[in-house]
Structure formats: structure tokens, C-alpha cells
Amino acid sequence: MQATDAEYELLSSTRFDPFLRNLRWNDDNDEPSPFLLLRYHFDRLLAATQSHNWDAAKSFSTFDDFKTVCHHAVATANRHEDGSQALKLRFTLSRSGQLRVTTSPVPTLGSDPSSAASFDPSGIDPSPSDSFGPVYSVVLDSVACPSSIFTSTKTTCRSHYDNARRRAQLPPLTRGPPAEVLLYNEEGRITEASISNVAFYRGDQWLTPSLSTGCLSGVFRRWLLEQGLIYEDKEGHLIKGDIKEGEWVLLFNAVTGCRLGKIEPSVVSLLSGNGYGRHHLL
């Protein structure tokens, strides 16, 4: 997971989608926004320049200019369309402060991307709504992912995530059934998934790993915490050895929003004899 300054850039990805204008919680300066939590992406890039000590990049843009760049990227991508094509916007920021935006088409949303966070797995009939989207198959990685600045901040240095997906033999992100791999640090604490932050249902609430685990401070994670839809695991309950076969997982990022997943039975064999359990961490 080592990289030189010339080998990586800071990274963030969001969604442009006209459907988002219907959601008041996504308003930008009291106006409906077609970009998912755009201000949070600006904040994250700015905070990452501080974490990486990239002085030249710390004043890369104002928020208004950042938003203008996004609108220009969308207009360019949709120049032959009616403007309704949903897009993924991928931001990269170099050490020198150069911001680049690329776009790619994504399916248009049909419902609130935060709605899956309302799912209660402890209910009488714990069957998720079809509006939550397809249920992901989630497997546990077989190797710990050491915490570093490349796990706590989002960059183009992503070999640790790619390797985890490869070990789990997951299909490419753009093909095959939806699947994720669950990561944990050297202490056996759950951190995140390869392209998502995660939360597990504990007690009567969704619990997400603390930033002290080295997990990514994700944009949608931040919003869900602010809204009281998930809670931070400050007591260290989310341990590799406590993950149960068949339990529900809430997966979330700032492109797809919230999705539900289920721990696959194969996790059980990975847990056996690993030496990680609550006693290992107390």
C-alpha cells in the first residue's frame, strides 16, 4: 500500500441525477441540487489536502467554482442527450492542486437513495422493500487490511481494495451480481468494504465502524451520522469474530446511496481458527 507523491491523487465520486432535485435533504444553499451531497465532497477533498500535507492543493478551488466545474462536466457529457442522463462524477486532485472531473453513465434513481437505512432486520417480517434495490452478497476478506492514510482518506492508491476483491473472487464492479468484500484491520476490527462504508444492526440501530479503526470517512457515512440514521461504534462491538452468517449489512457510498447486503455462509469457514474474537481486543 505504499505510494509516492507522483503515483496517486486525492479522489472523490458523486452522482448527478435529476431525481435528486425531489429530495429536500439534498438541497444546496436552499435550492434543489442534482448532485448528491456535493458540498460534502468539496469538504472531503479539502480535508484530505490537510491530511496529506499538500500545501499547494489546499486552495484548489472555492465551492462555487467547484460546482461550476461539475455543471460544465455534466453539460459536456449530456450534450447529445436531453440532460436527464444520470452520471457518476469522479474527481481527482493532484498534489499541485489540479482538479479533474470525469463522467460515466449510471442508472437513474427511482427512489430515495437513503431509504434502505430505514430497514429494521429485527422486525417480524425482515424482508426488505424492492425499492431498496438488489441485495448484495457480502463475504469477509481472508487477510487483514492494515490501517493507513490510504484507508482513512480516499485516493487513487486502491490496490488494497482491488486485492481484497480479487481474493474474494468477486466479479468486476460493472458486471455480475452485486457483491462486496468486508475488510478488517490488524486488530480484527471491521473497517469498511471495498467500495462502501458499512453498518451492522446491533441492538435497535445501525452501527458503523469508528474512524479509529482506520476506515474511510465517507461522504454518505457523514450524512447518515448527522441524520441519526446510523451510529458510530465507539465501544468496539464490530469485531471480525462476531460477524454472523446470514446477518444483514448496510452498505453505502455517495454514488449508489444505501444498499443492503447479507453475509454469505462462506464467512463462517473464514472465521474458524482465526484467533480473533472479543477477548482478543479487550
C-alpha positions in Angstrom: 0.0 0.0 0.0 3.0 2.2 -0.5 2.9 5.1 -3.0 5.0 8.1 -3.9 3.6 11.6 -4.3 3.7 11.2 -8.0 1.8 8.0 -8.1 -1.5 8.9 -6.5 -4.1 11.7 -6.3 -6.9 12.5 -3.9 -10.2 11.1 -5.0 -14.0 11.6 -4.6 -17.0 10.4 -6.5 -20.6 11.6 -6.6 -23.8 11.3 -8.6 -25.5 13.7 -10.9 -29.2 12.7 -11.2 -32.2 14.9 -11.9 -34.2 12.7 -9.5 -32.2 14.2 -6.6 -34.0 17.5 -7.1 -37.0 15.9 -5.5 -35.2 15.3 -2.2 -35.2 18.3 0.2 -32.4 16.8 2.3 -30.1 17.1 -0.7 -30.7 20.8 -1.2 -27.7 23.0 -1.8 -28.0 26.5 -0.4 -31.7 26.0 0.0 -32.1 25.1 -3.7 -32.7 21.6 -5.1 -29.5 20.0 -6.3 -29.0 17.3 -8.9 -25.6 16.4 -7.3 -25.5 14.0 -4.3 -24.2 15.9 -1.3 -21.8 18.0 -3.4 -20.7 20.2 -0.6 -19.6 17.2 1.4 -17.3 16.1 -1.5 -15.7 19.5 -1.6 -15.2 19.4 2.2 -13.6 15.9 1.9 -11.2 16.9 -0.8 -10.2 20.0 1.2 -9.7 18.0 4.4 -7.6 15.4 2.5 -5.2 18.1 1.3 -4.6 18.8 5.0 -4.1 15.1 5.9 -1.6 14.6 3.1 0.1 17.9 3.8 -0.3 19.1 0.2 0.1 22.8 0.7 -0.2 23.7 -3.0 -3.6 21.9 -3.2 -5.1 23.4 -0.1 -6.6 26.3 -2.1 -7.6 24.3 -5.2 -11.0 25.9 -5.5 -13.9 27.7 -3.9 -17.1 25.7 -3.6 -18.9 27.9 -6.2 -16.1 27.3 -8.7 -16.2 23.6 -7.8 -19.9 23.5 -8.6 -19.4 25.3 -11.8 -16.8 22.7 -12.9 -19.4 20.0 -12.1 -22.1 21.6 -14.2 -19.7 22.0 -17.1 -18.7 18.3 -16.9 -22.4 17.3 -16.9 -23.2 19.6 -19.8 -20.4 18.2 -21.8 -21.3 14.6 -21.1 -25.0 15.2 -21.9 -24.6 17.4 -24.9 -26.3 14.9 -27.2 -29.0 14.0 -24.6 -31.9 15.8 -23.0 -30.0 16.4 -19.8 -31.7 13.6 -17.9 -28.9 11.0 -18.1 -27.7 10.2 -14.6 -23.9 10.3 -14.3 -21.1 9.3 -11.9 -18.7 12.2 -11.5 -15.2 11.2 -10.4 -13.0 13.9 -9.0 -9.2 13.7 -8.8 -7.0 16.3 -7.2 -3.2 16.3 -7.7 -0.6 17.4 -5.3 -0.2 20.6 -7.3 -3.9 21.4 -6.9 -5.1 20.4 -10.4 -8.7 19.2 -10.2 -10.0 16.9 -12.9 -13.6 15.6 -13.4 -14.5 12.6 -15.5 -18.1 11.2 -16.0 -19.7 7.9 -16.8 -23.4 6.9 -17.2 -25.2 5.3 -14.3 -28.8 4.1 -14.0 -31.2 6.8 -12.9 -32.5 6.6 -9.3 -36.1 5.6 -8.8 -36.3 6.2 -5.0 -34.6 8.0 -2.2 -31.0 6.6 -2.0 -31.1 6.8 1.8 -34.3 4.7 2.2 -32.5 1.3 2.9 -31.2 2.8 6.2 -34.8 2.6 7.5 -34.8 -1.2 7.2 -35.2 -3.0 10.5 -33.7 -6.5 10.3 -35.2 -7.3 13.8 -38.8 -6.8 12.6 -41.4 -9.5 12.5 -41.0 -9.8 8.7 -37.5 -8.7 7.9 -37.9 -8.6 4.2 -36.5 -5.5 2.5 -38.6 -3.4 0.1 -37.9 -3.9 -3.6 -37.3 -0.1 -3.7 -34.0 -0.7 -1.7 -32.5 -2.4 -4.8 -30.8 -5.8 -5.2 -29.4 -7.4 -2.1 -25.6 -7.7 -2.2 -23.7 -10.9 -1.3 -21.0 -9.9 1.2 -18.0 -12.1 2.1 -15.2 -11.4 4.6 -11.7 -10.9 3.4 -9.2 -13.6 4.3 -6.4 -11.1 5.0 -6.3 -8.1 7.3 -6.1 -4.7 5.7 -3.6 -2.5 7.7 -4.9 0.9 8.5 -3.0 3.8 6.9 -3.6 7.2 5.4 -4.7 5.4 2.2 -7.6 3.8 4.1 -8.7 6.8 6.1 -8.6 9.1 3.1 -9.8 8.4 -0.4 -7.1 8.3 -3.1 -6.3 6.7 -6.4 -4.0 4.3 -4.4 -6.5 1.5 -4.2 -4.6 -1.7 -4.6 -5.6 -2.9 -1.1 -9.3 -2.8 -2.2 -8.6 -4.4 -5.5 -6.6 -7.2 -3.9 -9.4 -7.8 -1.4 -12.0 -8.2 -4.2 -9.6 -10.5 -6.1 -9.0 -12.7 -3.1 -12.8 -13.0 -2.7 -13.1 -13.8 -6.4 -15.8 -11.1 -6.8 -16.9 -10.1 -10.3 -15.8 -6.7 -11.8 -17.8 -3.8 -10.4 -19.6 -3.3 -13.7 -20.5 -7.0 -14.3 -22.0 -9.9 -12.5 -24.4 -10.0 -9.5 -23.9 -7.3 -6.8 -21.2 -8.4 -4.3 -18.9 -6.9 -1.7 -16.0 -7.9 0.4 -15.8 -6.9 4.1 -12.4 -5.6 5.4 -10.9 -5.6 8.9 -7.7 -4.1 10.3 -4.8 -5.8 12.1 -6.7 -5.9 15.4 -9.6 -7.7 13.8 -11.9 -4.7 13.9 -14.3 -4.3 11.0 -13.5 -1.2 8.9 -15.4 -1.0 5.6 -16.0 -2.7 2.3 -14.1 -2.4 -1.0 -16.3 0.5 -2.4 -18.6 1.2 0.6 -18.8 2.1 4.2 -20.7 -0.4 6.2 -23.0 -0.7 9.2 -24.4 -3.7 11.2 -27.6 -3.8 13.1 -26.8 -4.0 16.8 -29.5 -3.6 19.4 -32.0 -1.4 17.7 -29.7 0.7 15.5 -27.3 0.5 12.6 -23.7 0.7 13.9 -20.8 1.8 11.7 -17.1 1.4 12.5 -15.4 4.2 14.3 -12.9 6.3 12.4 -10.3 5.0 15.0 -10.4 1.7 13.0 -8.8 3.4 10.1 -11.9 3.3 7.9 -12.7 5.9 5.3 -14.6 8.9 6.5 -17.1 8.6 3.7 -19.4 11.3 2.4 -22.7 9.3 2.8 -21.4 8.0 6.1 -21.1 11.6 7.4 -24.6 12.4 6.3 -26.2 9.3 7.7 -24.5 10.0 11.1 -25.7 13.6 11.1 -29.2 12.5 10.4 -29.2 9.9 13.2 -29.8 7.1 10.8 -26.6 5.3 11.8 -24.4 5.5 14.9 -20.7 5.2 15.4 -19.3 2.1 17.1 -17.4 3.9 19.9 -17.3 0.8 22.1 -15.7 -1.5 19.6 -18.5 -4.0 19.1 -17.9 -4.7 15.4 -15.3 -7.4 15.5 -14.4 -9.9 12.8 -15.1 -12.9 15.1 -18.6 -11.7 15.9 -19.8 -11.5 12.3 -22.7 -14.0 11.8 -23.7 -15.9 8.8 -26.9 -14.5 7.2 -26.9 -11.2 9.0 -27.8 -8.0 7.2 -25.2 -5.4 6.3 -26.0 -1.8 5.3 -23.6 -0.7 2.5 -23.4 3.0 1.5 -21.4 5.4 -0.7 -22.1 8.7 -2.4 -22.8 7.2 -5.9 -25.3 4.5 -5.1 -26.5 5.6 -1.7 -27.6 2.9 0.7 -27.9 -0.8 -0.3 -28.5 -3.9 1.8 -26.2 -6.9 1.8 -26.2 -10.3 3.6 -23.2 -12.1 5.0 -22.6 -15.2 2.9 -22.2 -18.7 4.6 -18.6 -18.9 3.4 -17.7 -16.3 6.0 -18.1 -19.0 8.7 -15.2 -21.1 7.4 -13.0 -18.0 7.2 -13.7 -17.2 10.8 -12.8 -20.6 12.2 -9.5 -20.7 13.9 -8.5 -17.1 13.2 -7.8 -16.1 16.8 -9.9 -13.0 16.6 -12.8 -12.6 19.0 -13.9 -10.1 21.5 -11.4 -11.4 24.1 -8.6 -10.7 21.6 -9.4 -7.0 21.7 -10.2 -6.4 25.4 
